[in-house]
Amino acid sequence: MQRRILAVVLTFEIAVGTLILTGCATPEARISQHPEIYQSLSQTDQALVSQGQIRPGMTMDAVWLAWGAPDQKIPGNARGRAIETWVYVRYATPPSYGGPYYYGPFDWSYIPPKFVYPSKGVTFSNGRVVFFRHLPSPPPL
């Protein structure tokens, strides 16, 4: 009986943890949690944000709703104006040839290595988008 209760509690904790970690993972989730920000946007921007897209001239709040929190914020200066660049990263795992093992010069592991690469970025000036770009995935190893 105790084992069954433990299994139910563990399953519940895993489900709650998953919901917490992925709660803001989509534009829809961010919009539902912050409807006041979404309602303050123009109709055009609302349509773009709902699809996870941005455009030049959008505010930082609109980009946050569309793309989420950046992995890196880089302050800078361009032509005497303060700018801020948000960088979003992805993780890639190289393919394994010849079995479930991943070989390296000093390891032999079941755990594959992960490589971090930038996937998209957006630059703001005066709180508005002045430039954005989606970067291609790196070529396979």
C-alpha positions as CSV (number, residue, x, y, z in Angstrom):
1,M,0.0,0.0,0.0
2,Q,2.8,2.4,0.9
3,R,4.5,1.6,-2.3
4,R,1.4,2.5,-4.3
5,I,1.0,5.8,-2.5
6,L,4.7,6.6,-3.1
7,A,4.3,5.9,-6.8
8,V,1.3,8.2,-7.0
9,V,3.0,11.0,-5.1
10,L,6.1,10.6,-7.3
11,T,4.1,10.7,-10.5
12,F,2.2,13.8,-9.2
13,E,5.5,15.6,-8.3
14,I,7.0,14.8,-11.7
15,A,3.9,16.2,-13.5
16,V,3.9,19.4,-11.4
17,G,7.6,19.8,-12.0
18,T,7.2,19.4,-15.8
19,L,4.4,22.0,-15.8
20,I,6.5,24.5,-13.9
21,L,9.5,24.1,-16.1
22,T,7.5,24.3,-19.4
23,G,4.9,26.8,-18.2
24,C,6.4,29.7,-20.2
25,A,7.7,27.7,-23.1
26,T,5.2,28.8,-25.7
27,P,3.8,32.2,-26.8
28,E,0.3,31.0,-25.8
29,A,1.4,30.3,-22.3
30,R,3.2,33.7,-21.9
31,I,0.1,35.5,-23.4
32,S,-2.3,33.7,-21.0
33,Q,0.0,34.6,-18.0
34,H,0.4,38.2,-19.1
35,P,-2.8,39.3,-20.9
36,E,-2.3,42.9,-20.1
37,I,0.9,43.1,-22.1
38,Y,-0.8,41.3,-25.0
39,Q,-3.8,43.6,-25.0
40,S,-1.5,46.7,-25.1
41,L,-0.2,45.6,-28.5
42,S,-1.6,46.6,-31.9
43,Q,-3.8,44.1,-33.8
44,T,-0.9,43.4,-36.2
45,D,1.6,42.8,-33.4
46,Q,-1.0,40.6,-31.6
47,A,-1.3,38.4,-34.7
48,L,2.5,38.1,-35.1
49,V,3.1,37.4,-31.4
50,S,0.5,34.7,-31.4
51,Q,2.5,32.9,-34.1
52,G,5.8,33.4,-32.4
53,Q,7.0,36.0,-34.9
54,I,8.4,39.5,-34.6
55,R,9.0,42.5,-36.8
56,P,11.2,45.7,-36.7
57,G,9.7,48.3,-34.4
58,M,8.2,45.9,-31.9
59,T,8.7,46.5,-28.2
60,M,10.8,44.4,-25.9
61,D,7.6,43.2,-24.2
62,A,6.2,42.0,-27.5
63,V,9.4,40.1,-28.4
64,W,9.4,38.5,-24.9
65,L,5.8,37.3,-25.5
66,A,6.7,35.9,-28.9
67,W,10.2,34.4,-28.3
68,G,10.4,34.2,-24.5
69,A,13.3,35.2,-22.2
70,P,16.7,35.4,-23.9
71,D,19.6,33.2,-22.9
72,Q,21.9,36.1,-23.1
73,K,21.5,39.9,-23.0
74,I,24.3,41.9,-24.4
75,P,24.4,45.7,-23.9
76,G,26.2,47.8,-26.5
77,N,26.5,51.2,-28.2
78,A,25.9,52.0,-31.8
79,R,26.3,55.5,-33.3
80,G,26.2,57.0,-29.8
81,R,23.0,55.2,-28.8
82,A,22.6,52.5,-26.3
83,I,21.5,49.1,-27.8
84,E,20.7,45.7,-26.3
85,T,21.0,42.4,-28.1
86,W,19.1,39.3,-27.0
87,V,20.6,36.0,-28.0
88,Y,18.6,32.7,-28.0
89,V,20.6,29.5,-28.0
90,R,19.8,25.8,-29.0
91,Y,21.5,22.6,-28.1
92,A,22.6,20.0,-30.6
93,T,23.8,16.4,-30.0
94,P,26.0,14.9,-32.7
95,P,24.9,11.7,-34.3
96,S,26.4,8.4,-33.0
97,Y,27.8,6.0,-35.6
98,G,28.5,2.5,-34.6
99,G,26.5,2.0,-31.4
100,P,25.2,3.7,-28.3
101,Y,28.6,4.9,-27.1
102,Y,30.1,8.3,-27.6
103,Y,33.8,8.4,-28.0
104,G,36.1,11.2,-27.2
105,P,39.9,11.5,-26.6
106,F,39.5,10.9,-22.8
107,D,36.0,9.3,-22.4
108,W,33.8,6.5,-23.3
109,S,30.3,7.3,-22.3
110,Y,26.6,6.6,-22.8
111,I,25.9,10.3,-22.3
112,P,26.1,12.2,-25.6
113,P,27.9,15.6,-25.7
114,K,25.8,18.7,-26.3
115,F,26.9,21.6,-28.3
116,V,25.5,25.1,-27.8
117,Y,24.9,27.4,-30.8
118,P,23.0,30.6,-31.2
119,S,19.7,30.1,-33.1
120,K,18.3,33.7,-33.3
121,G,19.0,37.2,-32.1
122,V,17.3,40.5,-31.8
123,T,18.7,44.0,-31.3
124,F,16.9,46.8,-29.6
125,S,17.4,50.6,-29.6
126,N,15.2,52.8,-27.5
127,G,13.2,49.7,-26.5
128,R,12.3,48.8,-30.1
129,V,13.5,46.1,-32.5
130,V,16.0,47.5,-35.0
131,F,17.4,44.2,-36.3
132,F,16.6,40.5,-35.9
133,R,17.9,37.3,-37.4
134,H,17.3,33.6,-37.4
135,L,20.6,31.7,-37.7
136,P,21.0,28.4,-39.4
137,S,21.8,25.2,-37.5
138,P,25.4,24.1,-37.6
139,P,26.3,21.4,-40.1
140,P,26.3,17.8,-38.7
141,L,29.6,16.5,-37.5
